[in-house]
Structures are given as structure tokens and as C-alpha cells.
């Protein structure tokens, strides 16, 4: 009922202003109407306002109604009545983006004057009371001064705020230092989520200003390991920690006092060398970048681990030799590698609790040994006696020489029965001898296997279905080179010759062949 009344009042006010413009011969365009946002708020304080304040509703209800409106609509409604103006001054979600402010980049426009003026006007007419969310995103081509940024943060970050999201661009990396002082005096103790990008963040010893923080997200932020330690050592409510390309980090120490911390994501922190964690309930850990020295203690409860995308070779060898002792309770392991120059070794240590294994390989001819033996991936199966699902995804980024599966007989290696492995998917299967042997080996040792999927064309969606152009919105398959279309057809022949005859009747087999329309041999011949 309140929302209907609000819309009716805003419509009546807008209609009165339109009629007044018509009488004065001053009809304005829609675009000019949109540009008058700040002026409308100013007019609302100069007396040009309806005396009718709407239905007699409690103040909290009016504030809630305003909180459901987009920022621009809520700001405009402030000129309808003093009740609405009062509600606007307590608007809880301040989102300062080009879209929210109704700004578009004009051709040749390089300054941030209009962006700055809009934000200044809004914060001038907002009391600062009741702000729950602050999202400030400065576009690349709008040069907002550091003084304005700090002033806006000081005005908006007040006691009771729960989310602060500051999105800057690379220009500010060297010139803007997030003012930690604005988090003091109780202003930061209500913040639940803090996200900063492209700036410096320098917490000092004794920083006790984010007691309620549950999620910390820093991307391309200049902060040292000691400074981060000063911050998180007092954030006892912290549940998620995400650090992306924070290249001043060398050593990350996570203290035992973070009992609620369950998720850590470290992405491309290139200088990082050491990770030490004593957090007792950390369950998911993600490390994207080069391998580092890790210590998680004998009581580590990490169950989900993601490691990979390093430019250094042999991530698979690193994973199977180092990770079982560091993460003894793993249940899900996801590995990504861009370069394997040596075969995956057999090891004595085991992933005793591992149930789900995913291995993603990006094969580029100049960073991948053509002699790599895919059969050596059996090492992961033998090291995981409780394994239930296995996904091997192979993306070819160039040509690579390999021994064909139809050149010689299949090798025999020691076989250890896997009574729990039920589901296997090979995405990007090709005719390498080791690949064929690996598939045949799995069929022989996985006594409880229920389904096997081998897709000869890499599927970026990585789903359980064989996705081709018939199910794509674009109506076309993923583009692949001529050589790999030929390789996919060759792989189908190898599957039919060596694998299908080994599939037990109890196993559901799904073979993904090249698309008859997009990847046909005839189509290749016609384009030559």
C-alpha cells in the first residue's frame, strides 16, 4: 500500500512540474530530466515541496519503502515531501556507479567532474545515518581525486554500515592509500564485507576495528604479510579470505584465533613463498599460482583443495608428492596444469579420504613434453583408495606430437582394484597411446564403475552431457583447428577398436563424437 501511495505522489509531483514547464514554455527532454537529479534534491530543501506527506505510516516503514527503490528514484522522491526527504537522508544502499548515477561516457570525455559532482550532491543531502551498503566504482576514464575519494568514504562509512566495496582502477594503485583511520571509533566494527581494489591498505599493529568482518576481498592491493596479520589477528568473525594479485605478500600466516574461517582463496600473488595456517576449521583452500611452501598443521581439516594454473612445470608431480601429507583429510581435489615435462610418479603417501578428483590440463606444444605418459595418471588412482568420481579434462592449445594408440599392443601395469570408483569422464580424449591405456586400465580395475564418458572434442561447459551445436544458443560448436578435427575422428576410431569391447555390460558408456555438421571430414575437404 505504501509503495502504491509513493508512486502516486511522485507521479502527481512530476505532472505538476511538467504543467508548470508547459506554461512557461520550458519543456525539457527526457535526457535533461535525468540530468536534474541533483537539482531536484536541492529544490526539495528550498521549499518547493508538497505539504502532503502521504499515508500516516511509521518512519521505519517509509525508510524500508525507500530502501526498495533504486538510488536515483529514491533521491528524486525526496522532493515530493518532507517525509520522503527525511527517509532519503537515511537511504541505506549507496551505489555510486555510472549506471546508478545515470551517467554515460561522452565522446572525448576524460574527466570525472560530472561523476564527482553527482556523488558530492548525493552525500551532501544524505545524513550518513542508516547507511548499510556502500558501493563506489570509479571508471577508468573518470579522474576522481584522492581527496574526493577519502571525503566520500568518511561521509558514508558510519557506525552501522555492513558492506564497503571500493572498486578503483590501475591508476590508483600507486597513488591512493585507503585511510584506515575512518574505520576507527566504531565505524568499522559493524562491517561484514570489505572489498578493496587497486589501492594500498596499511593496517597497523593493534588494529581492532573490524570485529564483525566475515568476508575480506582484496584485489591488486598493496599490503604486506605483516600488515595483513595485524588486520586479521583481530577479525575473529572472519569466514572468507580472498586475496588476488596482492604482490607484496611474501609470507601469509593465518592464526589459530580465526575459528570461523572456512574459505581461503589466493590467486596470482606472485611474490608469495610461504603459507602457514593454524585456523582449526578451514575447509576449502584455493591456490592459483606457483607452488609454495605450505604448513597447515597435523590437525588440518581442509577437505576441498584447488591448486593450479602455474607457469612452472609439473604441478601434477608436486601435487601427488607434497599434498597428501599437508592435507590428510582431503575429500575433493581439483588440479590444473599447463606444463608437464615428466611423468607423474608413484608415491607411498595416500589421499586416504579423497572422493572426488578433477584434473584440468591445458596442452601447449612448446610447454608440454610429447613424451608425457598419460598412463602415469594411474598414480592418482592408486593413491586414492576411496575415490568415487574422476574427471580428466584436456584442452589442446596447439599441436602436440604423441604416440598413437593403434601403434602397438596395450601395456600391462600392476592392477589395484577400486571398489568405490563409480563415475569417470574424460573431456578432450585423443588417440595418444597412454590415454587409451589409461581408459582401458580404469575399465579393468574399477569394479563398481557405473558410467564412463569419453568426449573426443573438448567441452568448455564440462557438463555430463555431450554438448554440440544442437544445444548451443549460438547454433554452432566450439571452434577447433582442422588438425584437431582430424584427431577427434581418429580418436573415435581408437575408441571403437580398443575401448568399447572392454566396457562391461554394467557400465553405461557415452562416446562424444565430432559434430556431423561443424566437424565433419567432408566440411574440411570442401574448405581446402
C-alpha positions in Angstrom: 0.0 0.0 0.0 2.9 2.4 0.9 4.7 1.7 -2.4 1.5 2.5 -4.4 1.0 5.7 -2.5 4.6 6.7 -3.1 4.4 6.1 -6.8 1.1 8.1 -7.0 2.7 11.1 -5.1 5.8 11.0 -7.3 3.6 10.9 -10.4 1.5 13.9 -9.3 4.6 15.9 -8.4 6.2 15.2 -11.8 2.9 16.1 -13.5 2.7 19.4 -11.7 6.3 20.3 -12.7 5.6 19.3 -16.3 2.5 21.5 -16.5 4.5 24.4 -14.9 7.2 24.0 -17.6 4.5 23.9 -20.3 3.0 27.2 -19.0 6.5 28.8 -19.0 7.4 27.3 -22.4 10.2 25.3 -20.9 9.5 21.7 -21.9 12.7 19.7 -21.4 13.8 16.5 -22.9 14.0 13.1 -21.1 17.7 13.3 -21.0 17.6 16.7 -19.4 15.1 15.3 -16.9 17.6 12.7 -15.9 20.3 15.3 -15.5 18.3 17.2 -13.0 18.7 14.6 -10.2 20.9 16.8 -8.0 18.9 19.9 -8.6 15.7 18.2 -7.6 17.2 17.3 -4.2 18.4 20.9 -3.8 14.9 22.2 -4.6 13.4 19.9 -2.1 15.2 21.9 0.6 14.2 25.3 -0.7 10.5 24.9 0.0 9.2 23.7 -3.4 7.6 20.6 -1.9 4.2 19.1 -1.3 2.7 19.6 2.1 1.0 16.2 1.9 3.3 13.6 3.4 1.4 10.5 2.3 -0.3 7.9 4.5 0.3 8.1 8.2 2.9 5.3 8.4 5.7 4.8 10.9 9.0 6.3 10.0 10.7 2.8 9.8 8.2 1.7 7.1 8.8 4.7 4.9 12.5 4.1 5.2 12.0 0.5 4.2 9.9 1.5 1.2 12.7 3.9 0.1 15.3 1.2 0.5 13.5 -0.9 -2.1 13.9 1.8 -4.7 16.9 2.3 -7.0 19.2 5.2 -5.8 18.1 7.7 -8.4 14.4 7.1 -7.9 14.8 7.4 -4.1 16.7 10.6 -4.5 14.0 12.1 -6.8 11.3 11.1 -4.4 12.9 13.4 -1.8 11.4 16.4 -3.4 7.8 15.1 -3.0 7.5 15.8 0.7 9.4 16.4 3.9 8.6 12.8 4.9 10.3 11.5 1.8 13.2 13.8 2.2 13.8 12.6 5.7 13.6 9.0 4.5 16.0 9.7 1.7 18.5 11.1 4.2 18.6 7.6 5.7 18.7 5.7 2.4 20.7 2.5 3.3 22.2 1.5 -0.1 24.6 4.0 -1.6 25.7 2.7 -5.0 27.9 5.1 -6.9 28.4 3.7 -10.4 27.9 5.2 -13.8 24.8 3.2 -14.3 23.3 4.0 -10.9 24.0 7.7 -11.4 22.7 7.8 -14.9 26.0 8.8 -16.4 27.3 7.8 -19.8 30.7 8.4 -21.2 30.6 11.1 -23.8 32.9 11.1 -26.8 36.2 12.6 -25.9 35.2 12.9 -22.2 38.3 12.3 -20.0 37.4 14.0 -16.7 35.4 12.9 -13.7 33.8 16.2 -13.0 30.2 15.1 -13.6 30.8 11.9 -11.6 32.3 13.8 -8.8 29.5 16.4 -8.7 26.8 13.8 -8.6 28.4 11.9 -5.7 29.1 15.2 -3.9 25.5 16.3 -4.2 24.1 13.0 -3.0 26.3 12.7 0.0 25.7 16.4 0.8 22.0 15.7 1.1 22.4 12.4 2.9 22.8 12.5 6.6 25.1 9.5 6.7 22.8 7.8 9.1 21.4 4.4 8.3 23.9 3.5 5.5 24.2 -0.3 5.3 25.9 -0.7 1.9 28.5 1.5 0.1 29.5 0.6 -3.4 31.8 3.0 -5.1 33.2 2.2 -8.6 35.3 4.8 -10.3 35.5 4.1 -14.1 38.9 4.2 -15.8 38.3 7.4 -17.8 36.9 9.4 -14.8 39.8 11.1 -12.9 38.4 11.4 -9.4 40.9 12.9 -7.0 42.2 11.1 -3.9 40.8 13.9 -1.7 37.3 13.3 -3.0 37.6 9.5 -2.5 38.6 10.0 1.1 35.9 12.5 1.7 33.2 10.2 0.3 34.4 7.3 2.4 34.5 9.4 5.6 30.9 10.6 4.9 29.5 7.2 4.1 31.3 4.8 6.5 29.5 5.4 9.7 28.5 3.2 12.6 26.1 0.5 11.4 27.4 0.1 7.9 27.7 -3.5 6.8 29.3 -3.6 3.4 32.1 -1.5 1.8 33.0 -2.1 -1.8 35.6 0.2 -3.3 36.4 -0.6 -6.9 39.1 1.6 -8.4 41.3 1.2 -11.5 45.0 0.7 -12.0 45.8 4.5 -11.9 45.1 4.5 -8.1 47.5 1.6 -7.4 50.4 3.9 -6.8 48.6 7.0 -5.5 45.7 6.0 -3.2 46.2 4.7 0.3 42.9 3.6 1.8 42.5 5.6 5.0 42.4 3.0 7.9 41.5 5.8 10.3 38.0 6.0 9.0 37.4 2.5 10.4 38.2 3.6 13.9 35.8 5.0 16.6 33.3 2.2 16.0 32.8 3.0 12.3 34.3 -0.3 11.1 33.0 -2.7 13.8 29.7 -3.3 12.0 31.3 -4.1 8.6 30.6 -7.6 7.5 32.1 -7.5 4.0 35.1 -5.4 2.9 36.3 -5.4 -0.8 39.1 -3.1 -2.0 40.8 -3.0 -5.4 43.8 -1.1 -6.8 45.0 0.8 -3.7 47.3 0.5 -0.8 46.0 -0.8 2.5 48.2 -0.4 5.5 46.7 -1.6 8.8 49.0 -1.1 11.8 49.6 -3.1 15.0 46.7 -3.0 17.3 44.1 -2.6 14.6 40.9 -3.6 16.3 38.3 -2.0 14.0 36.7 -4.9 12.1 35.3 -7.1 14.8 32.3 -8.2 12.8 34.0 -8.8 9.5 33.1 -12.1 7.9 34.4 -11.6 4.3 37.6 -9.8 3.2 38.3 -9.5 -0.5 41.5 -7.7 -1.7 42.4 -7.5 -5.4 45.6 -5.8 -6.5 46.0 -4.2 -3.1 49.4 -3.3 -1.8 49.6 -4.9 1.6 52.5 -6.9 3.3 52.1 -10.1 5.2 52.8 -8.3 8.5 50.1 -5.7 7.7 47.6 -8.3 6.8 48.5 -10.2 10.0 47.8 -7.1 12.1 44.4 -6.9 10.5 43.1 -10.5 10.6 44.5 -11.3 14.0 41.6 -9.3 15.5 38.9 -10.2 13.0 37.6 -13.2 15.0 34.4 -13.4 12.9 36.2 -13.8 9.6 34.8 -16.7 7.5 36.2 -16.0 4.0 39.5 -14.5 2.9 40.2 -13.7 -0.8 43.5 -12.2 -2.0 44.1 -11.6 -5.7 47.4 -10.4 -7.1 48.5 -8.8 -3.8 52.1 -8.9 -4.9 53.7 -7.5 -1.7 52.7 -10.7 0.1 55.6 -13.0 0.8 54.6 -14.9 3.8 50.9 -15.4 4.9 50.3 -16.5 8.4 46.7 -17.4 9.5 46.3 -17.5 13.3 44.5 -20.1 15.3 42.1 -17.5 16.7 40.2 -17.4 13.4 38.0 -20.3 14.4 35.2 -19.3 11.9 37.5 -19.1 8.9 36.4 -21.8 6.4 37.4 -20.5 3.0 40.7 -19.0 1.7 41.3 -18.1 -2.0 44.8 -17.0 -3.1 45.1 -16.0 -6.8 48.3 -15.0 -8.5 50.0 -13.4 -5.5 53.3 -13.7 -7.4 55.7 -13.0 -4.5 54.1 -15.4 -2.1 56.5 -18.0 -0.9 55.2 -19.4 2.4 51.7 -20.2 3.8 51.2 -21.1 7.4 47.7 -21.8 8.7 46.6 -22.7 12.2 42.9 -22.0 11.5 41.2 -25.0 13.0 38.1 -25.1 10.8 39.4 -24.1 7.4 37.7 -26.5 5.0 38.3 -25.0 1.5 41.6 -23.7 0.2 42.3 -22.4 -3.3 45.8 -21.6 -4.5 46.1 -20.3 -8.1 49.7 -19.6 -9.0 53.1 -21.1 -8.4 53.7 -23.8 -5.8 54.7 -22.5 -2.4 55.9 -23.9 0.9 52.8 -24.8 3.0 52.2 -25.8 6.6 48.7 -26.4 7.9 49.4 -28.5 11.0 48.6 -32.0 11.8 45.0 -31.1 12.8 44.2 -29.6 9.3 40.6 -30.0 8.4 40.8 -28.9 4.8 38.5 -31.1 2.7 38.4 -29.1 -0.5 41.5 -28.1 -2.4 42.1 -26.3 -5.7 45.7 -25.9 -7.0 47.0 -24.9 -10.3 47.5 -22.6 -13.3 51.1 -22.1 -12.5 53.6 -21.2 -15.2 56.0 -23.6 -13.6 56.0 -27.2 -14.9 55.0 -30.4 -13.2 52.1 -29.4 -11.0 50.8 -32.9 -11.0 54.1 -34.3 -9.6 54.1 -31.5 -7.0 50.6 -32.4 -6.0 51.0 -36.1 -5.6 54.3 -35.9 -3.7 53.6 -32.9 -1.4 49.8 -32.6 -0.8 48.9 -35.9 0.9 51.0 -35.1 4.0 49.9 -31.4 4.1 46.2 -32.1 3.6 45.5 -35.5 5.1 41.7 -35.1 5.2 41.0 -34.1 1.6 37.7 -35.2 0.0 37.8 -33.1 -3.2 40.9 -32.2 -5.1 41.0 -30.0 -8.3 44.3 -29.7 -10.1 45.2 -27.6 -13.2 48.5 -27.8 -15.1 49.9 -26.0 -18.1 53.1 -28.0 -18.4 54.1 -31.5 -17.5 57.7 -32.4 -18.5 58.0 -35.6 -16.5 55.6 -38.5 -15.9 53.5 -38.5 -12.7 55.4 -40.6 -10.2 54.1 -43.4 -8.0 54.1 -42.5 -4.3 53.8 -44.2 -0.9 51.6 -41.5 0.7 47.9 -41.7 0.2 44.9 -39.4 -0.1 43.0 -41.7 2.3 39.7 -39.7 2.3 39.7 -38.4 -1.3 36.4 -39.0 -3.0 36.4 -36.5 -6.0 39.3 -35.8 -8.3 39.4 -33.3 -11.2 42.5 -32.8 -13.3 42.5 -30.0 -16.0 45.3 -30.0 -18.5 46.0 -27.1 -20.9 48.4 -28.6 -23.5 50.5 -26.1 -25.4 53.1 -27.8 -27.7 56.1 -25.7 -26.5 55.5 -26.2 -22.8 54.4 -29.9 -22.7 56.6 -32.9 -23.2 55.4 -35.0 -26.2 56.8 -38.0 -24.2 54.5 -37.4 -21.3 52.8 -40.7 -20.4 49.1 -40.3 -19.6 49.1 -43.8 -18.2 51.2 -42.4 -15.3 48.0 -40.7 -14.1 47.2 -44.1 -12.6 49.3 -42.9 -9.7 46.5 -40.6 -8.5 44.0 -43.5 -8.7 46.3 -45.8 -6.7 46.9 -43.1 -4.1 43.1 -42.5 -3.6 41.5 -45.8 -2.4 38.2 -44.0 -1.6 37.8 -42.3 -4.9 34.3 -42.1 -6.3 34.5 -39.7 -9.3 37.3 -38.9 -11.7 37.2 -36.1 -14.3 40.1 -35.6 -16.7 39.8 -32.6 -18.9 42.3 -31.9 -21.7 42.3 -28.7 -23.7 44.7 -28.6 -26.7 46.0 -25.0 -27.3 48.3 -26.1 -30.1 49.6 -29.2 -32.0 51.4 -31.8 -30.0 53.2 -35.0 -31.1 52.1 -38.2 -29.4 52.3 -42.0 -29.9 49.1 -43.2 -31.4 47.0 -45.8 -29.5 46.9 -48.1 -32.5 50.7 -48.4 -32.9 51.3 -51.3 -30.6 49.7 -53.6 -28.0 48.4 -52.2 -24.7 50.9 -52.2 -21.8 50.1 -54.1 -18.6 50.8 -52.5 -15.2 50.1 -53.7 -11.7 46.4 -53.5 -11.0 44.8 -52.5 -7.7 41.1 -52.9 -7.5 39.0 -49.8 -7.0 35.6 -50.8 -5.5 34.3 -47.2 -5.0 35.1 -45.6 -8.3 31.7 -45.1 -10.0 31.9 -42.3 -12.4 34.7 -41.4 -14.9 34.7 -38.6 -17.5 37.5 -37.8 -20.0 36.8 -34.5 -21.7 39.1 -33.9 -24.7 40.0 -37.6 -25.3 42.6 -38.1 -28.0 44.4 -41.0 -29.6 47.6 -40.9 -27.5 48.7 -44.5 -26.6 48.9 -43.6 -22.9 45.4 -42.1 -22.9 43.9 -45.3 -24.4 45.8 -47.4 -21.9 44.6 -45.3 -19.0 41.0 -45.7 -20.1 41.4 -49.5 -20.5 43.1 -49.7 -17.1 40.2 -47.9 -15.4 37.7 -50.3 -17.0 39.6 -53.3 -15.6 40.2 -52.1 -12.1 37.0 -50.1 -11.3 34.8 -52.9 -10.2 31.9 -50.6 -9.2 32.1 -48.3 -12.3 28.6 -47.2 -13.4 29.3 -44.7 -16.2 32.2 -43.8 -18.5 32.1 -40.7 -20.7 34.8 -40.1 -23.3 34.4 -36.9 -25.4 36.7 -36.5 -28.3 36.0 -32.8 -28.6 36.9 -30.6 -25.6 33.7 -29.3 -24.0 34.2 -25.9 -22.2 31.0 -26.4 -20.3 32.3 -29.5 -18.6 28.9 -31.0 -18.0 27.9 -34.6 -18.1 26.2 -34.3 -21.4 27.9 -34.3 -24.8 27.2 -30.7 -25.8 27.2 -29.9 -29.5 25.7 -27.2 -31.7 22.2 -28.6 -31.3 22.2 -27.4 -27.7 24.1 -24.2 -28.1 22.3 -20.9 -28.2 24.6 -19.7 -31.0 23.8 -22.8 -33.1 27.5 -23.5 -33.6 30.0 -25.8 -32.0 33.2 -24.6 -30.3 35.7 -23.6 -32.9 38.7 -26.1 -33.1 41.5 -26.3 -35.6 41.5 -28.6 -38.7 44.2 -30.8 -37.2 42.2 -31.4 -34.1 39.0 -32.2 -36.0 41.0 -34.9 -37.8 42.4 -36.0 -34.5 38.9 -36.2 -33.0 37.8 -38.5 -35.8 40.9 -40.6 -35.3 40.2 -40.8 -31.6 36.7 -42.2 -32.3 38.3 -45.0 -34.4 40.6 -45.8 -31.5 37.8 -45.9 -29.0 35.8 -48.3 -31.2 38.8 -50.5 -31.8 40.3 -50.7 -28.3 37.9 -49.5 -25.6 34.3 -50.4 -26.5 35.0 -54.1 -26.4 36.4 -53.8 -22.9 33.3 -52.0 -21.4 31.4 -54.3 -19.1 27.7 -54.6 -19.6 27.0 -53.0 -16.2 28.7 -49.7 -17.3 26.9 -47.0 -19.2 29.3 -45.8 -22.0 28.9 -42.4 -23.6 31.1 -41.5 -26.5 31.3 -37.9 -27.8 32.0 -37.9 -31.5 32.8 -34.8 -33.6 29.7 -32.8 -34.7 28.4 -34.1 -38.0 27.7 -30.5 -39.2 30.6 -28.4 -37.8 33.4 -31.0 -37.5 32.8 -33.3 -40.5 35.6 -34.6 -42.7 33.6 -33.5 -45.8 33.5 -29.9 -44.5 37.2 -29.9 -44.0 37.8 -31.2 -47.5 35.5 -28.6 -49.1 37.5 -25.8 -47.4 40.8 -27.0 -48.7 
